[in-house]
């Protein structure tokens, strides 16, 4: 090759290398830029434990003071055993025995079980539907059903087990359900067909002589609800028409095989929904049915008899989940404009009013038997498979001596004796239900009354055969009030007799009330009730009382309608005319020339062509304008007075000095004056999964954990049974233990706040997050959540109870790209009595806070619950997180709540405006990305500043009186380390340096001197290589000679 050709080749090489260097440098620089976006991602930093703070008490007068205001009862070394023990006990008591014919369970010693269904495999056996893949990683049982049963001494058919967990069945199994928090859905069932199993030699034969257990499972998840039809997920027309809560053709074929070939079959139901179980009757050899959402060793002990099941249902198990009033308006509904075009604004109408779950089924049954209310052709046994509060035991119990007495001015006290009349030890539950009078006044003013309403629960101790225990239960008289939205526009107390009964479930309670009214089975009752188990309380008023409860019993504030704008243009169900007002779909398919589209959100088959469509309804221009607006609904009269902003003053105040002070203490003004403008904006607008340190007032970084029933932060990682399982225990003491242990986890891993628990209602069994919520009943939700929250807050962990409010479905909730939130329409009575009640009850809990005052430890009583998380959805047309009537009108004014209010995740919420939020009374935004609204937030605006100041005040008040101040007093100095920033700055610096080096090399290699030097080196190298080549050739020639 000539020197010229070589130089051309080298020049091309330089160009190629330069191009590669520039591309790689750009990639490094781009990576560094992307890293800048992650630097403020507090969720990553919290999960990795990258934020820390230490306390310097060199200038604090700590002598003789114990500044550890909150102390864990466990250590990192022993908490794991406590977690596992509690998890097993929750599952043991929360497992519900629904059917047990011929005393099939517990399993007899020496029996081998055969698990049928792909859902029995390890892919489906874990503690929580939302955390199933991570159960073992997080320290949950991590056990398979095989291990669980073998740990309980029960043998498992290995041949069948190994088959379901082998590569042969890898393509089968339930699909994910909700995909990426609702971006899409995949609810395919994918059971292994019987025909496939029959082709496997010896597989089915291996089950002969064993006890078959069919594991029936369904998944749920955040962002999507369970489909009302399988139109988009099934592969045949028969299954397309079925809902996800029913067995499909493949599952039914396997069930038929088991029924035909075994005398006794057990069904293990694993789902966060009250699945349809009406099909059980079609298979007479199904002798036992067990409900267990969470699987750990507690389940194995229930099957073996080491634990006697005492769980009760927290929902009504319907024969057809699509038949309830609420189900008529649940799912995929979207407004169209005047031209019939879809608007991307979704809606849901709670036309059922207060008649959710058993309140509908029991009340209509009561009216049917009583011959009132135009109950129509209603057959309870065709509607309900298992009632609310139902659950069997391996023993029997007798409840006797039910009495009711006046407690104090605010409470009644019920007494009941529970006796174990069976052969084995066990626990039972006292469930007290109330029936309030349904008067002419109520009928005239649209006040609805449930014929049966739970008021209190209590669980017995472990009773030996023949042993008795008398329980005393406190019943708040406030439970007798009802909300009158049309007449008095406040709570009322009807005159007349209020009936109370202790019963084994809601249906038994209804029958007791019917028996008290003189009804019998000849009137159409499903079974005879016990009138002797009914007690009567008659309040003093002889006419409707519209004043006693017209003011809040704690704050004294006036209580009146706040949600008239959310009633909508719908007819609500009334027990005075069941048939005439039974809900219909609040929408249609293609009416008045409106567009149609296939529902990708699981609607039932609703088209005349056999397809599933989105329901639609025309929205007026004024409604669309409201949906598009950022109005909080505040009136001019209620707006705060504008004020000139004050930033960055040097008043010498620190947050620890505020601990223990009253909320309205004047010292708060000096502290708030110190915050800088940037600190206000960061606190209010960017506080997702933790809140940044505020240097001007020496506030440390605060971990705020997003955790319903698992702990994933720091060194302690554990998954508990889900909240629905906890609720099924009906054991408030277990709920308290759960709260205490979660508080210890937070203390040991230095978290200050918790995004939990969730107060939302199981409005229908289709909701994707029912496993995180307690029940279809507001009272049970309150009773089971309060002990947990009390225990957490007593140890300084502030709880953001969520999702405030009316966030009872996942579809279209508004947290994914392109979603605009869902408009929720409901009446005031259902809003207050069903959906807001658990929030109200928890926000009125109290505890004491320790602080240092004049050199001594002092205590002050405060509200225990100091946090609320708002929801994605709207109340009427207004986003709940920006609703003045909801947040300021109800929570802050009526209930007197002055704690912190955070939004739900705002990363994609284009409708979640900062100014609207704080104007409504909210405080901080759960944002972990660039604000998607694109709207400016100017805290320097004199009209905005007062709201920003109030928001900061409420959040800082919450933190000052929390675990975040543990170890500190006046004079203490928090020293904060932002490991997240250090890590990402280091990585970004390295990437930028590498990019700079590559760019330098790209320029350097084209400099004339560099080119000459490199070319000379290459020519010299080529000449040396040529010399060596010539020398080898000469040597070979010499050798041949």
N, C-alpha and C positions, 0 to 999 in steps of 0.2 A: 504494500500500500504506500502511495506517495505521501510526502509531508503535507501537501495541500489537502489530499483526501482525509488524512488523519485530523487536520485542523477542522475540517467541516464536520466530521463525526463528533469531535470534542465539543464543538459549538452547539450541535443538536443536543448532546448530552447535558450541557449546561442549561439549556432552555428547559429540558424535561425536568431536571432536578429543581430548577427554580420554580417551575409550575407546581410541582409536588410540594415544595417547601411552603409556597404561598397558600396552597389549599389547606395544608396541615396547620399552618399558622392561623389561618382564618377559623379553622375548626377549634383550635385551642382558645382563640379570642372569643368565639361564639360560646364555647362551653363556659368560659369565665363569666360572660354576660348572663347566661342562663343561671349560673350558680348564684348570681346576685339576687335572682328572684326567689331562690330557695333559702337564702340567708335569713329571711324573716319568717320562714315557715316554722311556727312554734310547735306544730304537731310533731314534726320530725325531731326537733330539738328535745321535746318533752319525752318522746318515746326512747330516745337515746340517752336521756339524762344529762344533757349538755349544759343546762342552766344550774347554777349553784350560787349560794350566798353564805357568808359567814357573818358572825356577829362579834363586833369589837366592843367589849364592855369595860374598857379601860377607864372611861370617864363616867360610868354609871355606878350609882351607889347600890350595889347588889348585895351587900352583906346582910345575912340573915333572911334573904328572900329566895323563895323557890320560884324561878321564872319559867319553869316548864309548866305552863298552864294546862297543857294537855299531854298525857303520857300513855303510850301504848301498853296494852296488857300482855303483848307477845313480843318476841324478838324475831330477828330474821331467821334464827336457827330453829325456832319451834313453831312458827306461824304456819308452815306448810302442813304439818300434821293437823293443826286446828282447822285449817281450810278444808282439807280432805274429809275430816270427820263431819264438819257441818254440812258439806255438800252431800255426803251420803245420807245424813239424817233428813235433810230437806227433800231429797229424792224419795227416801223411804216413806216419809209422811205425806209427800205430795203426789205419790202414785195413787191413781184412783182405780179401784176394782169396780167395774161397771156391770159385770155379769159373772156368776159363778154357780151355774147349775151343777147339781150332783156333787157339790164340794170338790170340783175338779182341782182347785188350788187350795192350799199350797201343793206343790209337786211332791208326790210320794218319794220317800227315800229309795234310791236304787234305780230311779227312772232316768232314761236318756231322752233328751229332747232333740228334735230336728227342726232347725230354723228354715222356713220357706220364705222366699222372696229375696231379690237382690238387695233389698233395703235392710236385710239382716247383716250385710257385710260391713267391713271396717270403714267403708266410705260413708256409711250413714250412722255409725254408732259413736256419737260424741255428744257432749253436754249441751250445746246450744246451736240452734239452726243457723244463726248468723256467724258463729265462730266455729263451725263444725270442723273445718279444715285445720284449725289451729288448736283444737282441744288439748292434744298432748303437749304441744309446744308451750302453751300457757299454763300448764300444770294441772289441768283438769284430769279426770280419770284417765283419759287417753286409752281407755280399755275398749276392747271389742265386746260384743255380746257374748262371745264364746268365753272370754276371760271372766266376764262378770258372772256368768252362770257357774263356771267351774270354781270361781272363788267362793261361791255359795254352796259348793258341794254337789252341783248338778252336772251330770255328764252330757256332752254335746256330740252329736253325730258328726264326726270329722269328715266323712266322705262328702256329705252335702255342704258342710261349711267350707271345705277347701274348694269345692266346685264354684261356689258363689264368689270366692275371693281369688280365683285363678284368672289367667289370661283368657280363658275360654269365654268368660262373661264380661270382659273388659269394656265392651261397647254398650253394655246395659247399665241401668240405674237412672235415678231421677236426675233430670237436668237442673241447672243452677237456679231456676226460678227467676229472680230479679238479677239482671246482668248489669254490672257497673252502677249500682245504686239507682237503677231504673232507666238507664239509657236504652235498654231493650229488655225483653223477657223471653225465657225459654222454659216452659213448664212440661216438656215431654216426660212421660212416665217411664217408658222403656223397661218394663218388667220382662224377665226371661220367660218366653212362651213355654207352656207345658210340652208342646211338640218338640222343642229343642231339648228339653230335659229328658224326654222319653227316648231320644236317640243315644243318650249316654248310657252305656251298659252298666247296670247295677246301681245307678244313681238313685232312682226312686225306690228301688228295692231296699236300699240301705236304711230307709225310714221305717220299714216294717218293724213293729214291736216297740216303736218309740212314741213319744208324745209330740205331735206336730204343733209348732207355733208359727203362725203366719204373721210376719212383721209388716204392718201397713203404715207407710210413712208418706208424708208430704212436706215439701220445703216452703219456706216463706223468706222474705228478705226486704230490706229497706229499699224503698223506691218503687215497688210494684206490689199490687194486691193479687191474691189468688184468682185465677180466671173463673168467671161465671159460666163460661163454655170453653170447651177445648177446640174450638174452631180452628185456631192457628197452630195447634200442637198435636192433634190426633191425626191418625192416618185412615180413619174410616168414618162414615157418616153417623153411625150409632154413637161412637165415642165423642165425635165433635159436638153432639148435642148435650153431652153430660158436662157437669162442672168438674173442676179439679178436686172437689171434696168427695167425689164418688169413685168407687173402683171402676177401672176400665174393663174392656172385654177380656184382655189377657189376664188381668188379676182375677176376674170372676171365673175364668176357666180353671185357674189354679185352685181357687177356693172350692169350686165344684168337685174337683178331683179329691181334695182333702176331705170334703164332706162325704164323698162316696166311698172312700177307702179307709176312713178312721172313725171310730166310735166317738172320739172326743178330740175336738180341735180348739186351740186357744188362739185368740187374735191379740197381738200386742200393737196398740195404736201409738204411733210416735209422730206427733204433729203439734204445731202451735195453734191449730184451729180445732174447733168443735166439729170434726168431720161428720159427714152423714153416715149414720150407722143403721138406717132403716133396713138395709140389705141383710143384716145379721139374721133376721127371722127367716130368710130364704134358705138358710143352711142350718137345719136342725141339729147337726152334730157339732156346731160351734157352741161349746159349753161355757167358755169363759172369755171375757174381754177385759183387758187391762190398758189403762191410759197412762202413758209415761213419756212425756216430752223429752226428759233428760235422762240419759242412761249412765249410771255408774253402779258401784257395788250395792247401793241401796235397792236398786231394782232386783238384783239377784236375790237379795235377802227377802224381798217381798214374795218372790216366786217360791223360795225355799221354805217360807214360813218363819224365818228368823225375825222378820218384821211383819206385824199384822197391819195391813193397809188401813189407813184412816183418812185418806185424801177425799176431798169432795169436789164436785164439778164447780167451776167458776163461771160457766156459761150453760145455756140451754142447748142440748143436743137435739137439733131439729131433724124431722124426717126428710124435709126438703129445705135446704138453706136458702133457696130462692123464693120461699113462700112468705117470709116475714115481711112486715110493713117496711122495715128499714132497707131490705134487699131490693125493693122496687126502685130505689134511687141510690145506687152505689155503683161506682165504676167510671164509665167513659161517657161523659156528657159535655158538650161544647156549644157555646153560643154561636149563632150565625148572625150576620148583620141584616139590614133591611133588604139587601139584594140576595140573601140566602147563602152568602159566602162565609166559610168558617173564619172565626176571628182569632183563634188561638187562646181564647179565654174559656176556661172550663168552669163548671159549677156542680154543686151537689145540693139537694134539697132534703132536709130532715123532716119529711112530711109525717113521719110517725110520731113526732112530738116526744112525750115522755115514754112511749110504749116501746122500749128497747128490751130485747131478750125476754126474760120471764115476765116482766111487767106487762107485756102484751099477751103472752100465751096464758098466763094465770088469770089475768083480768077478764079477758074475753071468755074464758072457760067459766069463771064465776058468774058472769052475766048470762051466759047461755043456760046454765043450770038454774039461775034465778029468774029466767024468762024476761030479761030486760035488755035494753040497749040495742035492739035490732041486731042480735048476735049472729043471726043467719044460720046456715048449715055448717056448723063448726063442731068438729070432732077432735077433742084434745088428743086422744090416743093415735089419731092419724097425723097429728101435727108434731108431737114431741116423743122422742125416743127415751131420753134421760133428762129429767128436770134439773134446774139450777139447784146446787147444794147436795146433789145425790152422790152416794158412794157407799159401797158395801164393805164388810169386814169378815174376818174368819171366825168371829164370835158374834154374839147378839147382845143388844143393849135394851134396857127399858128406861124410859124417861118418866119421872113421876113428880108429883107435888109441885107443879108449876104455879108460882104465885107472883104477884106484882104489888109493889108498895111504893108509897111516896118516899123519895130519897130526900133531896133538898129542893130548893125552889126551882132549880134548873134540871133536875134529873129524877127519873124513876129507877127503881131497883127490881130486877126480876131474879127469882130463885128457881132452880130446877135441880133435881137429884137424878144422877145417871148411875145405873147399876149394870154391871157386866153379868148377864144372865147366861152366858155361854160357857165354853170349855177351855178357852185360851185367853191369855191376857191381851188387852188392847186399849186403844184410846177412842173416844168418840167426841163429837162436837155438839154443843148446844147452839142452835140457830134460832134466834127470836125474830119473828116477823110481826109486822103491824098492818092493820087495816084501818084506814081513817074514813070517816063518813063522807059519802059522795052525795052532796046536798043539792037542793033546788038552786041555791045561790051558785054553786059550782057549775051546774048545767047552764044556767043563764049567762054566766060570765066566762065560759070556756076554761074553767079550772079543771084539770084532769087529775084523777086519783087512781093509783094502782090498787087493785083489790088485795094485793099481797106485796109487802115491801120489807126487805131485810133491815133490821135496825141494830143488831149487835150479835157477836159470836163469842164463844169461849170454848177452849178445848180442855178436855179432862186430862188428868194424869194417866199413866199406864195403870189400868184397873185389872186386878187379878180376878179370876172367876168368882163371882159372888160378892165382889167388893163394890162399894158405892162411894160417890163423891157428890156433895152439894155445891153447885156453882152459883155465885152471885154476879149478876151482870148489870152494869150501869147503862141506862138508856137516856140519852139527852132528849129533853122535851122539845128541843128545836126540830127534831125529826118529824114532829107532828105538823109543822107549818107547811103551807103550800103557796106557790107563787101565783098571784092573780095579776096577769098582765093587762087585762082589759077593763076590769072594774076598779079595784083599789090601786092597781099599778104598784103593788108591793106584796110582801108576804102576808098571808092571813092565817088565822086559826079558826077552823070551823067549829061550831058548837056540835055537841053530840058525843056518842060513845066511840072511843078508840079501842080497838081490839088488839090483843097481843097473844101470841102463841109460840110455844117451843115446838119445833118440828124437825124431822130428819131431812127435809128438803122443802123447796118452795111449793111444790104441788101438794105435799102433805099438809102444809100450812094452809093452803087454800081450802082444802077439804075440811080442815078443822073449823075454818071460818064459816063454811057452808053448813056444817053440822050445827054450829052455834045459831045459825039462822033458821034451823029446823029442816034443812034439806037432807035428803037421803039418796041412796043409789037409785031409787025409783024415780027420782027427778033427773037422772042422767049423770050422777056423779060417777067417777071412775072407780072409787072405793069409798067406803064409809069413813067419815072424819071422826075426830074425838073432841066433842064440845067441852069436855072437862079440862082439856089442855088450853082453854082460852080464858084469858083474864081481861077485865074491862077497866079502862081508866076514862073518867069523864071530867074534862076541865071545867072550871067555874063559869066560863062564859055561856050564856044562853042564846046568843046570836053570834053571827060571824064577827070575829075580832079582827079589825083592820089596823090596829095601833100597836099591839105588843111587839110584833116583829117588823114593824115598818121602819125601825132603826136597827142598825147592827148592834148585836148584843155585847160586843166587845168594845167597839169604837164609839157607839152612840150616833154614828152618821146616818143620815136618811138613806133608805134603800128604796129605789124606784127604777122604772124602766130605763135601760141603757141601750137596748138593742132593737128599738122599733124599726130602724132602717134595715135590719137583717131578716125581717119576717118574710119579705118577698111576696110574690103574687101566687101563693099556693094555698091549698086547703089542707088543714092539719087533721090528723086522725083524732076522733073523739069517741069515748066509750058510750056516749049517748046515742050514737048512730054508727055502729061498727061497719055495717055493710055499705052504708051510703058515703062514708068518708074514708074507706080503706084506700091507702095510697095507690096511685097509678104512676107510671113513669112520667117524670116531669120533663118530657121531651118526646120527640118522635123521630122517625127515619124518613127524611126527604119531604116533610110536609110543606105545603105552599111553595113548591119549587125550590126548596133548600137543597144545597149540595149534599151528597152522601159520600161516605168513605168507610172502608172496612176498618173495624175497630182492631187496633193492635194493642189494646189495653184490656182484653179479656171479657168484653161484653157477652151476654147470652145471645143465642141465635134469635134475632129479632127482625129479620127481613123476610118478606114474603117469598124470596128466592132461596131461603134456607141458609143465608149468610149472616155474619155478625157485623153489625154496623155501629158507628158512633151515634148516640142519641143527640139530637140538636133542638135548639129552641131559639127563636128570634129575640135578640136583645135590642132594646130601644137605643136611640142615639145618646140619650142622657145616661143610661146605664153604662154604655161603652165609654163615655167620657169619664165617669166615676172610676171605672176599672183602669183607665189609663192615667188617672191623676195620682199625685203624691200627697193628697190631702189626708191629714190625720183625723179630720172630723171635729177638730177643736173650734169652738166659737170665739168670736172676737172678745167677748166678755171674759173668757177663761184664759186668754193668752197672758203670758208673763209680761211684765213691763220691761221694755228694752233697757239695756244698761251698757255703759261704756266698758269694754273689756279691760281687765287687769291681769297682766302676765308678769311672772318672774320677779315678784317682790321678794326682798330678803327679810322675812319676818322671823327667821330662826326656828320655825316649827318643823317637826318631823311627824310622820304618821303614827309612830308608837305613842306619842303624847296624846293622841286622840282616843286611844283604847279606853273603853269604859265610860266615855263622855256621852251625854245625851245627844241625840241626833241633831237637835237644834241649838246645841251649845255654840256661843259666839266664837269660840276658838276655831271652829271650822272655817270661818270667813278668812282668818289670817292664813290658814293652811292653803286654802283654795287660791288665794292671791299669789301664792308662790309658783304655781304650775305655769310652765311656759306654753306658748301657743302650740308648739310641736308636740308637747306631752299631752295636751288635750286631744289633739287630732289622732295621735297614736292610740291613746287609751280608748277613745270612743269608736274610732273607725277601723282598728286593726288589732282585735283582741281574741283571736281564735286559738283555742287549745292552750291558753296561757296568756298572761298579761305582762307586758314588758315592765321592767323596773322603772320607777319614776325617781330620777336622781334629785330633783328639786325638793322632795319631801322625804327622801331616803326610804322609799318603798321597795322591797325586794321583788324580784321576778316571782310570779305566782303560777305554779303548775295548776291547771284545771283539767281534770281527767275526764275523757269521754268514755264512760263505762257503765253499761246497764247491769251486767251480771258477770263481768270479768275484770281482772286487773292486769293491764299490759304495760304499766309504766315502771321504770326503774328496775330493780333487781327482783322484785316479787311479781310473779306472773302466775295467774290462776284463773280458771274458768269455773264458775258455779252453775248449778241448774238455773234455768231462766226464771224470770219473775213470775210467769204464769204458774210454774211448778211450785214456787214459794207460796203463791196465793192459794193453791190447791191444798196446802197443809192446813189452812184455817187456824194456824197456830201463830198468834201474835208474839209469843216468846221466841220462836224461831226467827221471826222477822227482826226482832230486836237483836238477837245474836248475830244475824247477818249484818245489820248496821254496825254493830260494835267491831266485828272483824274487818269490815271494809274500812272503818275509821282507822284501825291499826295499820292496815296496808297503806293508807294515805299518809299516816304519821311517819311510818318507817321509810316510805319513799318520798316524803316531803312534798306531797300535794296539798293544796289548800282548798280547792273546790272540786266539785263533781257534777258532771252533766247527767244527773239522774236523781231520783227515779222518775219514771214516766207515769203520768196520771191519766192518760187517754183511755177511752172506753172501747170495749169490743162491740162496736155497733153492729157489726155482722162478723161471722167467722171467716170472711174472705180477706180481712185486713192483713197486709203483709207483716205487720209488726205486733200482732197480738201477743206474741211470746214475750215482748218487752213490757206489755201492759198487764194489769192484774186481772181484769174481769169485765163482764158486761154490766156489772152493778157498781154504782158510784159509792155506795156505803161500804161494800167489801173492799173496794179500792182504797178508801180512806183508812179503814180499820187495819189493813195489812201494810200500808205504806207508812203510817205515822210512827210505829215503833222503830222502823229502820231509820227514818229521817231524824227522829229524836236522838237515837244513839249516835248517828254521824255528827249531828250538830253539837251534841254534848261534848264531843271531842274536838270541836273547832273546825270541822269540815263543813263549809257552806255548800248546800245542795241547790243546784238549779233544777227545780222540779219542772217537768216539761210534758208535753209541748202545749203551751198556753196560747190558744185553746182551740177546741173543735177540730183537731188534726187527727181524725179517726179513719182516714184512708190514705194510702200511699199514692195511688194513681193521680197524676197531675198535681202533686202537692206544690211543685214549683221550684225544685232545687237543681234541675238539669238545664243544660243549654236549650234555649227556645221555649222554656216553660214560663208561664206568666202567673202562676199560682191559681188556686181553685177557690171560687166564690162559694162560701158556705151559707146556706139560708136555713134559719131555724127560728123557733119562737122563744120568747123570753123564759117561759117556764121550763122548757127542756134545757135551755142554756144553763140555767141556775141550778136546777135540781139534779141533772144528770152529768153535765160536762164540766161545770165549774166547781161543783161541790168538793171533789177531792183536793183541788187546789186551795179552796177556802179553808178547809179543815186543817190542812198542813201548814198554811201560812199563819194560823193562829196559835200554833204551838209556842211554848216559851221555855227558856232555860236561863242559866246564869252565866255571866262572863266574869272571869277573874282579871284583875288589873292592879297596878300599883298606884296607891293614893297616899301621899304624905308618908312615904317610906314603909307602908304596910300593904299587904295583899288585901284587896277589897273585892266585893262582888256586886254586880248589878244585874237585875232581871231584864231580859230582852226577848224579842221574838227569836225563836230558834231557827226557823227556816228563813234564810236571808237571800235566797236566789230564785229566780224564775227564768226559764228559757221560753221565749215565744215561738210561734210556729210559722211555717211557710205559708199556710193557707190564709184566706181572707174571711172575715166575718161580714156577711153581705159583700159589698164591693171593696171594703177596706182591708188591706194587709193587717193581720193581727198584731204584728210587731210594730205597727205604726198606727194602731187604733187608740185614739184618745179615750173613747168611752170604755174600752176594755181595760186598758192599763191604768190610766189615771182615774177614770170614773169608778171602776169597780175595785181593782187591786189596791191602788194607792189611797183612794178616798174612803170608799165604804169599808174596806178591810184594814186600812191603816198601814199598808206595807211600805216600808222605806228601804228595803234591801235592793240588791242589784238585779237588773233585768237585762239579759243578753238575748240576742237573736239566735235562731238556728243558723246553720252553715250558710253563709252569704256569698260563697265563692262564685256562684252563677246567678244569684238573685238580682236581676236587673230592676226589679220593682222594690228592692229593699233599701230605701233611701235613708241616709244618715239623719238629715234634718227632720224628716217625718218621724223617724224613730224617737229622737229625743224630745220632740214637740209632744209626742203622744205619752211620754213618760218613761220610755225605754232608756237604756244607759250605754251599752257597749255592743259592738257588732262582732259576731263570730266570723271574722274574715281571715283567710289564710292565703290570699292571692291579691292580685290587683282588683280594686273595686270595679265590679262589672257594670255598675249603674251609669258610669261616665258623668255623673253629676258632681258639681263642686260642693265642697263642704267648708264653709268659711266661718270658723269659730270667732273671728274678729268682727263679724257682723253684729252690731248691738242687739239685733232682734234674735239672733241665734245664740249668742253668748250666754244669756241667762239659763237656757235649757242645757247647754253644754256644762255649765257650772253645776247645775242641779244633778246632772247625770254623774259627773265626777264625784260629787259629794256622796251620792248613794253607793257608788261602787267602793269608794275609799272607806266609808263607814262599815261596809261588809268586811273588807279585808282587815281593817284595824281590829275587829273583834273576832278574828279567826286564828287558826293555827299558824298563819303566816307570821304572826308576832311572837311565836313561841321563843322563849329565851331572851326577850328584849324588854326594856323599860326606858323611861326617859333617860337620855344620855347614851343609850346604845346606838351603835352605828352599824348598819348593814353594808357589807362589802360584797358586791355582786360580780359574778364572773359569767360572761356570756360565751360559753364554750361553742355554741352554734356559730356565732360571729367569728370567733377565733379560727375554728375549723375551716369555714368557708372562705374567709379572707386568706388563709394560708393556701388553700387549694387554688383560689383565684389568682393569687400572686404567682404561684408556680406556673399556672397555665399562661398567664400574661408574659412571664419571663421566657417560657419556652416559645411562645409566639414571637416575641421580640428577637430571640436568638435565631429562629428560622428566617425571619425577615432580614436580619442583619446578614446572614449567610447568603440569602438570595441576592442582596446587593453586592456583597463582598466578592462573590465569585465572578462578577462581571467587571470589576475594576481592571483597567489595563495592566497594572503591575501584577495583579493576581493572575490574570489570564496568561501573561508572559511567563510568570514563575511556574504556574501549573503546566503550561505547554512545554516549557523547558524540562520540567521534571518528567513529564510523560514521554518526551522525545528521548531523554537519557535512559529512561526505563525501557523504552522500546529498543534502543541500541544495545543495552546490556542483554536483553532477552534475545536479540538477533545474534549477538556474539556467542552466547551460550549455545544457541541452536547450531551455529556454524561449527563451533568446537565439537559438538556431539556428532555432526555429520562427518567431520574430518576424522574423528576417532573411529567411527564405523568403517570408513573407507580404509583406514590404516589397518584395521583388524582383518579386513577381507584380503588385504595384500599379504 
